[in-house]
Amino acid sequence: MLQNLASCSAIDFGLWQADQPNVNKQKTPAKTTCCDWSPDGQVLAIGLINGVILMKDKTGVELYTINKSTQAVWTLAFCPYKFDSADNLLVAGSWDSKLSIY
């Protein structure tokens, strides 16, 4: 199983793979503030300062976007356990002091 590493900056995010000599970097529409991998390593959630959460697959392809708030998304965490066959559970906290579960 290949391990991936994600890095986020003010203007982009990078996907680092052990078997690749180059980093796959992609621009983001706003400053990134946080990110987290799903427990299976297949989905990357990226929180933005404009209140948006980008959901990417492990190669960086956008799966969908969540418009959480007009306030910055400051923290993201996937639940490490699956309670049933449902999709991954993501908890997001924003500058407006609200937690959301997706």
C-alpha positions, 0 to 999 in steps of 0.5 A: 500500500502506497503512503501519501503525504499532503502539504497545504500552503497559502496558495496550493496543496501538494501530494507527496508519494514515495514512488514519485520523484515530483510533488503534485501541487494544485492551486486552491481558491483560498488560503488553506487552513487545515487538512485530514486524510480519511482513515483508508487514505482515499479522501483528502479534506482541505479546509479553506479560510473562506469557509469551504471544504474541498474533498479530493481523492488521493490523486488530487481530483476534486470529488465535491465541495462543501460550503460550510460557512462564511467563516474560516474552517480551522479544523478537520478530522475524519472519525478513525472508526467506521460504525457501519458501511456508511461513508467516512464521517468528517467533523469540521470546526469553523471560526464561528465556533460551530462544529459540523458533521458530514 
